[in-house]
Amino acid sequence: MSKTSGIVALSRRSLLRGAAAAGAAAFTGQAMAQDTVNDLINAPRRGNWDDQFDAQASRSVAAVTSNTPMLSASNLVNMQQAIGQHQMIVSNGGWPTINAPAALRIGATDPAVQSLRQRLMISGDLSREAGMSNSYDSYVEGAVKRFQARHGLPEDGVLGEFTVKALNVGADVRLNQLNTNLVRLQSMSGDLGRRYVTVNVPGASVEAVENDRVALRNTAVVGRIDRPTHMINSKIYQVILNPYWTAPRSIIEKDIVPLMRKDPTYLTRNAIRLFDNSGREVAPETVDWNAAKAPNLMFRQDPGKINAMASTKIDFHNPHNEYMHDTPQQGLFNKLMRFESSGCIRVQNVRDLVTWLLRDTPGWSRQEIERVITTRQNNPIKLAEEVPVYIVYISAWSTRDNIVQFRDDIYQKDGDAQLALQANIGVEQFAGSVEEDFVPLQ
């Protein structure tokens, strides 16, 4: 045997052929063959034999996404197909309710898994070939991951609280949600431009679109329930690298003044400087922080890593003083509920979006953008050509046949309380947070 063929792993078929050929071998030869089988069974790479469905499940989750923009007119046909499918599901009695133990996951055996299998089959997430049983096997886990991907949930394959809530939204309610969003999509089906940006509030996501294809897709943080992001059609006209941040009056009164009473070094440590109406800087120690009213001064934070907007601000025309920007709180993008701002839109990997926006503005390569950011010097950049931006409220859409996306109706615009899964805890969770992106140091 050559050295090359000697290192090739035995397949099951060749192993069986070898076992048949060795049928007449001596007992010691059989023992050696059995040792070889045991070695193969116990080898670390044996896991690959059992990973085939898991690999397919991962591909099915990835296949839920699409390079077709959410607002593309071509999606109207897919939406109409989705509505027809859900009409049929409703006419056939809908899908079962899932009453499952907490955090049911792969490896579990429970009677509720049969209802789960049926529910996932009806919605097209689980093949009927998987059959019916009480076992939460890899087929069920893969189907749950696919369902989670379609509903903007963490794709962990575990039957957690929000996954169960999403599963138990009635088919008739989902049908109404599709009809509501079809009207919204139809209203946006005109010519949106060769290059444009979409911010979808229920999805807490940003799409950069070029020639009817998604060039970039970014995770976002948008306005919380009691301080919602406004829906608007506008144009991005400016990017500011190393922006200043000016504190709104409400933050000055509710947050900064009380903090200064406790710690007179607070403003200095946060790189926040004071200016009067003439633009003259005012020393913090000359201000009476115990006065009944907050000082009538501008509180401006210098550019830098601790700046509330971090490295970047993206300006678009609007009457609400809202904008897109970077944030020092990068951990927010890992959260399920990304509704935490006072209306502005924080963008993960915002420098990728900035590079795309400035592509046609001479002199602003990615390298130059990064170089300027390291200087910590404020630098406004006018776009050579303004880029349309559409801030929309789309909680259900379909960009591919039989793959329907649903999101939580965070602002309760869809007409059914079942769809606002996070709304009941949202206000309580965020009521005590400070306003737009202010991050007080301790």
C-alpha positions, 0 to 999 in steps of 0.5 A: 500500500502506498503512503498516500492510500495508507492515510485515507480514512476508511469509509463504512462501505470499505469497512464492510468489504474488509470485514467480509473479506476477513470472514475466514481470518483467525480469531486474532485477526477478528479481534484486530478488526474489531479494535479497528472498528472501535477506534473508528467509532470512538474517533473524535472525527466520528462526530462528522457522521452525525453532523449532516442534518445539523449542517443542513439546518444551518444552511436552512437558517442562512437561506431565510435571509435574502439579498433582495431589499425589503422594500423591493417592488418584487416582494409584493408577489411574495407577500401575496403568496404568503397571504394566500398560504396563511388564508389556507392555514386559517381555513384549515383551522390554524395551528396548535397552541404550544404548552411546553416546559421552560427552555425545552431543547434538543435531547428532551422528550416531552408530549408537547413536542408533538404539538410543536412538530405539528405547528412547525410543519404547518408553517413550513419550518419542519418537513413532514418527513420528520414524522411525529414523536415526543423527541426534541431531536435535531430535526426539531431543533433545526426547524425551531432555529429556522422559525427563530430566524424568520421572527428576528429571535436568537437562533439558539434552537431552544424553546424559550419565552419569546419563541413560545410567544411567537409560536402561539400567535394565531394564524388569523392574527398573522394573516391580518398582520400580512395584510396590514403590511402589504398596504405599507409595502405598496405605499413604498413600491415606487422608484426609491432611487439607485442607492438608498438606505432603509431603516426598519424600526420593528426589525431594528435593522438598516439596509444599504441598497444599490441597484435593487440589491442589499449591499449592506445589512446592519443591526440597529438600536431604535427608539424605545416605546415611549420615545419612538423613532419617527417614520420619514422619507428623507435624504442623508446629506452629511457624515460627521467624523468625531462629532460633538454631542450637545446635551438636550435640556432634559438630560441637563436637568434630569441627569447632569445637574444631579450628578454634578451635585454628587461629584463636581469632577463629573463634567471634566471626566466626561469631557463635557464643556460649558458655553454661554450664549456668546460662545465663551467657555464657562468653568464648571466651578463657577456654576451654582449647581444647587440652584433651583434651575439648571444653568442656561448654558450649552453642555457640549461633549468633545469628540472621543471614545466616550462621546455619546455618538462615538466615532460617527454621526450621519445627518439626514433632513428631518424636523425631529433632530434625529440622526444615525450614529455610532455608540460606545455601548456596542453590547446593545447590538447583542440584545434581543430588544434593541428599542432603547434610544430616544428616537435616534438610530444607533448602527452597528459597524457604522463605519461600513455604512459610512464608507458606502455612503462616501464612496462617490465623495472624492478623497474619502476611502476607508483608510482616510476615514479611519485615519481621521477618526484616530485624530479625534478632530471634528470633521463634517463631510458633505456627501457629493450626492445626497442618498435617500433614506426611508425610515419605515414600519414593516413588521411582516414581509417576504423576500423569497417564496414561502419564507415569511418574516415577522417582527414584534409590533413594538409600537403597537401599530398592527391592531392586535396586542398579541403582536406586541410581545415586548411592549408590556415590558419595554416601557418598564425596562426603559423608563428609568434610562437617560435620554438619547444615548447619554452614557454617564460615567461612574 
